[in-house]
């Protein structure tokens, strides 16, 4: 039986709240030792993703105050996601198409995990991983 997104994802995902400051989000990233995390709204729905690169490029490099910029200001557009019961092939296709290294996993409206490039690498053959890396890096 083919594996599904829920079978390979990393669970226990922590969100940055859309109304938190960028400084608060940066502290969470550092504490969790991760480079990105989902942005969740007051309704607990996924609003986007924030990365350490977003903080540097969109806040610090432009001279904005990270203590006053809200995380929700950095999430742009509808986040790219995968359904919990979608296949690994669909996850690969979605990651390649949107050139993302991390894909939030949704069950209904609930964020239940993240499928990362590393999760894929541990669960599919080397040729597929190579194609994904090439597509994301293009």
Phi, psi and omega in degrees: 000133182294142178287151179250168180306317182297337181284336185244350184291161169265125181267189177063041184285135175256141182255155165265129179288142183300337180260003175286155176282161177299325177299315178298318179294319179299321178295321177296316178302315181294316181298320181275352182056049178231162181260352179205161175203156178292151172256123180246143180276177177300335179272009182066013177270148180294129181249341182163196177229148173239139179237162176298328177295319177304316182297316181291309187285317187268344181244293186297312184292339180262005176079014178282156180273112181295345177277349180243338178284131179271144181305321181300339178287342184266338179287124183244121176075189180282128181294146175279126183226175174225145176284148182302327183261008175286154183286162175297323178300319178294322176298316178300312180299316181294316179298317180293314182300319184262000180051054177242147180265344181225135185232112178298140180255125184246136172240105190071244176250004185264133173282120183243352181177187178222134169261120180254168176303322178294321177299318178297314182301328180280348190234357178229169183288160186301324182297317179295319179298316179300317179296320179296311181301317179297317181293320182288326184276350184295000000 
